[in-house]
Each structure stands twice: as structure tokens, then as C-alpha cells.
């Protein structure tokens, strides 16, 4: 359920509520950039958090705990949609270079390379999995070397056309041929598995995150507008209340209508929040404020 990416832009939000912001003294985590978040499909109390340097779990809303045995920069991350799929990520190993596509079958403790895709290996910053077809993965190489698709869980890859440099990707949970791409020029979609693309919204604006929940609601983070949602596959969009976060990753506990967002605040602090779908209630999961 995850479509995840981090890029250097500012989408500044501010809560318009008079509610007191949650205290953060027990939520301080020694992480750098938060690049991706995802909810475990079997146990929705487990939130995975992929960062620049370490991989974390938060259980039942508790402060995040580092779990990976070997440090890496997880530049893209996707939690699976079902129990038989692994966690997928891409980024940089601590030894340098790129990881290509990697996977974990033990909740992010250990990771193995699935495919290099290219040589040198790809570094996906935007990546997404299909809910209706668990073997379908899309990823965009951060070096601009292409948009890649696999339909056999990473064994073979196809290089697709793409509309602009892609910063976020999402596949409809009900139609694996319907793909959405966030770019520096708004949102595009493809109805034919990435063969052709149409511009549908937010021309001239950067999209920093995008993801579908299990019911087909599409959430995105758009420069100037902040968090937005579409209940009709991108035909119309609703602005959500402003929050003090540049959102770079979005995840869901769809059955409980819980939205998770990660990114950086106006003060530059890397933070993860749990909130309602309408963004009227929220609580902090972790922050590096105070370090």
C-alpha cells in the first residue's frame, strides 16, 4: 500500500486546530531522513519506517525501534499488501553504491538483493506494488535512467516510457493497469500499464508522495495545496486540513481508517504522524526534534 519518495522541496502545512500538539519528549528517535512508511498487512499494529541509515518498527503506536542488523539508506520502501509478499526497498548499502531492489522476509531485520535491474544497480526513490497482482512492482531510478516494471517479483524487468521525472508512484488496488505518477509537473495517469500517459491534475506543481488505500482512495502531497485526496481515481480532488509537515511518504491502516504520514516539519525535523483520514485528529509516532 505504499508509494514512497523523498525529494528536496518544501510543502509547508500548519494545523488550524486549537488542540495542543502532542508532546515529543518520549518520541525522539535518532534517525536522519524518513524515506518510507508502511503498515504490516497481517498485524496492522506494526508500522514500518524506512530511513536514511536504519530501518525501524513501531508497535501499537509505541516509539519506533531500530530493527535492521546492517545499516543501509532505504530511499524507497513498500510494505506488502498480503501475507505471502516480502517487504521491498531500494537505496544504498553502507559500503556505498546502490542496492537495486532488495527484500526482507523478517520484518526488516535482514535484507537480500532481488535484482540490480541495471548495471550499476538502480536506486529507486519512487516505487510501488500492486495489490491485485503481488508480483507487479514499478520503480523509477533516481538517476533518471528509466521507469521499470516487473511482473514476476523482480526476475525480469521492462523499461517503460514515462511522462516526466517521477517523484511518486501508485497503482490502483482494483486495476493493475491503472498507474498514477507524481512529478514536478503535477499528476499523470496511465490506463494501459504505463504505455501512454495523461496529465490529470496540478500542472506546474511538485508531488512529493502518493498512495492508494485498500478501498481505492488516492492520497497525495502536492506543493502549495498540501495533502489532498481523490475518491474517484483522480477526476476530482479534495484539499485536507493543513499540517506542519512536508509529506514525503503516505501509508494506511485501511480497515481502521488510519492514515500515516512521514516527512519533515517547517523546523526541519524528520517526523512520522498517525492521523484520521480527515486529518482532524492526530498523534506523533516519532521525531528527531531535540537531537
C-alpha positions as CSV (number, residue, x, y, z in Angstrom):
1,X,0.0,0.0,0.0
2,X,2.9,2.1,-0.2
3,X,4.2,4.5,-2.6
4,X,7.1,6.2,-1.3
5,X,9.8,9.0,-2.3
6,X,11.9,11.9,-0.8
7,X,12.9,15.0,-2.8
8,X,14.2,18.4,-1.8
9,X,11.1,20.6,-1.9
10,X,9.1,22.4,0.7
11,X,5.3,21.9,1.2
12,X,4.6,23.8,4.4
13,X,1.5,23.0,6.3
14,X,0.2,24.3,9.6
15,X,-2.6,22.8,11.8
16,X,-5.5,25.2,12.1
17,X,-6.7,23.5,15.2
18,X,-6.5,24.9,18.7
19,X,-5.7,21.4,20.1
20,X,-2.4,21.2,21.9
21,X,0.3,19.5,19.8
22,X,1.3,16.1,21.3
23,X,4.4,16.1,23.5
24,X,7.5,14.6,21.8
25,X,10.0,14.1,24.6
26,X,9.4,10.3,24.7
27,X,9.2,10.1,20.9
28,X,12.6,11.3,20.0
29,X,14.4,8.9,17.6
30,X,18.0,9.2,16.3
31,X,17.0,8.9,12.7
32,X,18.0,11.1,9.7
33,X,15.6,11.4,6.8
34,X,12.4,9.4,6.8
35,X,12.0,8.0,3.3
36,X,9.2,5.5,3.5
37,X,6.5,4.0,5.8
38,X,4.2,1.1,5.6
39,X,1.7,-1.0,7.7
40,X,2.1,-4.7,8.1
41,X,-0.8,-6.4,6.2
42,X,-1.3,-9.2,8.8
43,X,-0.7,-7.1,12.0
44,X,-1.9,-3.5,11.5
45,X,-0.4,-2.6,14.8
46,X,3.1,-2.8,13.2
47,X,4.3,0.3,11.4
48,X,7.5,0.0,9.4
49,X,9.6,3.1,9.0
50,X,12.5,3.2,6.4
51,X,15.1,5.9,6.9
52,X,18.4,7.2,5.7
53,X,20.6,4.8,7.7
54,X,18.3,2.4,9.6
55,X,15.0,0.5,9.5
56,X,12.5,0.9,12.3
57,X,9.3,-0.7,13.6
58,X,6.7,1.0,15.8
59,X,4.3,-1.4,17.5
60,X,0.8,-0.3,18.7
61,X,1.9,3.4,18.4
62,X,4.9,3.0,20.6
63,X,8.1,4.9,19.9
64,X,10.0,3.4,16.9
65,X,12.8,0.9,17.5
66,X,15.6,0.2,15.1
67,X,15.5,-3.5,13.9
68,X,17.9,-3.9,10.9
69,X,21.1,-5.7,11.6
70,X,23.1,-4.0,8.8
71,X,22.7,-0.3,8.2
72,X,21.6,1.0,4.8
73,X,19.9,4.0,3.2
74,X,16.4,2.9,2.4
75,X,15.5,5.5,-0.3
76,X,12.3,3.8,-1.3
77,X,10.2,1.3,0.7
78,X,7.0,-0.6,0.2
79,X,5.2,-2.9,2.7
80,X,3.3,-5.8,1.1
81,X,-0.4,-6.0,0.6
82,X,-0.7,-9.6,1.6
83,X,1.0,-12.2,3.9
84,X,2.9,-14.0,1.2
85,X,4.8,-11.0,-0.1
86,X,8.1,-9.6,1.4
87,X,9.0,-6.0,2.3
88,X,10.7,-4.3,-0.7
89,X,13.1,-1.4,-0.6
90,X,15.9,0.2,-2.7
91,X,18.7,2.6,-1.9
92,X,22.3,2.5,-0.8
93,X,24.3,-0.1,1.2
94,X,26.6,1.2,4.0
95,X,29.5,0.2,1.8
96,X,28.4,2.6,-1.0
97,X,26.8,2.3,-4.4
98,X,23.2,1.3,-5.0
99,X,21.3,-1.8,-3.6
100,X,19.0,-2.3,-6.6
101,X,15.7,-3.9,-5.5
102,X,16.1,-5.6,-2.1
103,X,13.6,-7.6,0.0
104,X,13.1,-8.7,3.6
105,X,11.0,-11.6,4.9
106,X,11.6,-11.0,8.6
107,X,10.2,-7.5,9.1
108,X,13.2,-5.5,8.0
109,X,15.8,-7.3,10.2
110,X,17.8,-8.7,7.3
111,X,17.7,-7.8,3.6
112,X,18.7,-9.6,0.4
113,X,19.1,-8.3,-3.2
114,X,16.4,-9.3,-5.6
115,X,17.7,-7.6,-8.7
116,X,20.2,-5.0,-9.8
117,X,17.9,-4.1,-12.8
118,X,20.7,-2.1,-14.4
119,X,24.5,-2.0,-14.1
120,X,25.4,-0.1,-12.0
121,X,22.3,-1.1,-9.9
122,X,19.2,1.1,-9.8
123,X,18.4,3.4,-6.9
124,X,14.6,3.6,-6.8
125,X,13.3,6.7,-4.9
126,X,9.8,6.2,-6.2
127,X,8.4,2.6,-6.1
128,X,5.0,0.9,-5.7
129,X,3.5,-2.5,-5.5
130,X,0.2,-3.8,-7.0
131,X,-2.5,-5.1,-4.6
132,X,-4.3,-7.1,-7.2
133,X,-1.1,-8.6,-8.7
134,X,1.5,-9.1,-5.9
135,X,4.2,-9.9,-8.5
136,X,3.9,-6.5,-10.2
137,X,6.4,-3.8,-9.0
138,X,7.2,-0.4,-10.5
139,X,10.2,1.7,-9.8
140,X,11.8,4.9,-11.1
141,X,15.5,5.2,-11.0
142,X,16.7,8.4,-9.2
143,X,19.4,8.9,-11.8
144,X,16.7,9.3,-14.4
145,X,17.7,6.0,-16.2
146,X,14.1,4.9,-16.5
147,X,10.8,3.6,-15.2
148,X,10.9,-0.1,-14.7
149,X,8.3,-2.8,-14.3
150,X,8.4,-6.4,-13.2
151,X,5.5,-8.8,-13.4
152,X,7.4,-11.7,-11.8
153,X,8.6,-10.2,-8.5
154,X,11.9,-9.0,-9.8
155,X,13.1,-11.8,-12.0
156,X,12.7,-9.9,-15.3
157,X,12.2,-6.2,-16.0
158,X,10.7,-4.0,-18.7
159,X,11.7,-0.4,-19.3
160,X,8.6,1.8,-19.7
161,X,8.0,5.3,-21.1
162,X,7.4,8.0,-18.5
163,X,5.9,11.5,-18.7
164,X,8.3,13.5,-16.5
165,X,10.9,12.8,-13.8
166,X,8.8,10.7,-11.4
167,X,8.8,11.5,-7.7
168,X,5.9,9.3,-6.6
169,X,4.1,6.2,-8.0
170,X,0.8,4.4,-7.1
171,X,-1.1,1.5,-8.7
172,X,-4.9,1.3,-8.3
173,X,-5.7,-1.6,-5.9
174,X,-8.6,-2.7,-8.2
175,X,-6.9,-2.4,-11.6
176,X,-3.2,-3.2,-12.0
177,X,-3.2,-1.4,-15.4
178,X,-4.1,1.9,-13.9
179,X,-1.0,3.7,-12.7
180,X,-0.5,7.2,-11.2
181,X,2.7,9.1,-11.3
182,X,3.6,12.3,-9.3
183,X,6.1,14.6,-10.9
184,X,7.4,18.1,-10.7
185,X,4.6,19.0,-13.1
186,X,1.7,17.5,-11.2
187,X,0.0,14.1,-11.6
188,X,-0.2,11.9,-14.6
189,X,-2.0,8.6,-15.1
190,X,-1.8,5.6,-17.4
191,X,-4.7,3.3,-18.2
192,X,-2.5,0.8,-20.1
193,X,0.2,-0.3,-17.7
194,X,2.5,2.6,-18.5
195,X,2.4,2.6,-22.3
196,X,0.8,6.0,-22.6
197,X,0.3,8.8,-20.0
198,X,-2.2,11.6,-19.5
199,X,-1.8,14.8,-17.4
200,X,-4.7,14.9,-15.0
201,X,-4.0,17.5,-12.2
202,X,-1.8,20.1,-10.5
203,X,0.1,21.3,-13.6
204,X,3.4,23.0,-12.6
205,X,3.4,21.7,-9.0
206,X,5.6,19.1,-7.4
207,X,4.0,16.0,-6.0
208,X,6.2,14.5,-3.2
209,X,4.1,11.5,-2.2
210,X,1.2,9.4,-3.4
211,X,-0.6,6.2,-2.3
212,X,-3.9,4.3,-2.5
213,X,-5.6,2.8,0.4
214,X,-7.3,-0.7,0.0
215,X,-10.6,0.9,-1.0
216,X,-9.2,2.9,-3.9
217,X,-8.9,6.3,-2.2
218,X,-5.9,8.1,-3.5
219,X,-4.0,10.5,-1.2
220,X,-1.2,12.7,-2.4
221,X,1.1,15.5,-1.1
222,X,1.2,18.5,-3.6
223,X,3.2,21.7,-3.4
224,X,1.1,24.7,-2.3
225,X,-2.0,22.5,-1.7
226,X,-0.5,20.1,0.9
227,X,-2.4,16.8,1.5
228,X,-5.2,16.1,-1.0
229,X,-7.4,13.1,-1.7
230,X,-9.4,11.7,-4.6
231,X,-12.3,9.2,-4.2
232,X,-12.8,8.9,-8.0
233,X,-9.4,7.9,-9.4
234,X,-8.1,11.4,-9.9
235,X,-11.2,13.0,-11.5
236,X,-11.7,15.4,-8.6
237,X,-9.6,16.3,-5.6
238,X,-10.3,17.4,-2.0
239,X,-8.0,19.6,0.0
240,X,-7.3,18.3,3.5
241,X,-6.5,20.4,6.6
242,X,-3.0,21.8,6.7
243,X,-0.3,20.2,8.8
244,X,3.2,21.4,9.6
245,X,4.9,18.7,7.6
246,X,6.4,18.3,4.1
247,X,4.9,14.9,3.5
248,X,7.3,12.5,1.6
249,X,5.6,9.2,2.4
250,X,2.0,8.0,3.0
251,X,0.7,4.7,4.4
252,X,-2.6,3.3,5.6
253,X,-4.4,1.0,8.1
254,X,-7.3,1.0,5.7
255,X,-9.6,-1.2,7.8
256,X,-9.4,1.2,10.7
257,X,-9.3,4.4,8.5
258,X,-5.9,5.4,9.9
259,X,-3.6,7.5,7.8
260,X,0.2,7.6,8.5
261,X,2.4,10.3,7.0
262,X,6.2,10.9,7.2
263,X,8.3,13.9,6.2
264,X,9.9,17.0,7.6
265,X,8.4,19.9,9.6
266,X,8.9,23.6,9.0
267,X,11.7,23.4,11.5
268,X,13.4,20.7,9.5
269,X,12.7,17.9,11.9
270,X,12.0,14.4,10.5
271,X,8.7,13.2,11.8
272,X,6.0,10.5,11.5
273,X,2.4,11.0,12.4
274,X,-0.7,8.8,12.8
275,X,-4.0,10.6,12.0
276,X,-7.6,10.2,10.9
277,X,-8.5,10.2,7.2
278,X,-9.9,13.6,7.5
279,X,-6.8,14.9,9.3
280,X,-8.9,16.2,12.3
281,X,-7.1,14.1,14.9
282,X,-3.5,13.0,15.1
283,X,-0.6,11.9,17.2
284,X,3.1,11.8,16.7
285,X,4.9,8.4,16.3
286,X,8.5,9.7,16.2
287,X,10.6,12.8,15.7
288,X,14.3,13.7,15.7
289,X,13.5,17.1,17.3
290,X,15.8,17.7,20.2
291,X,18.8,15.8,18.9
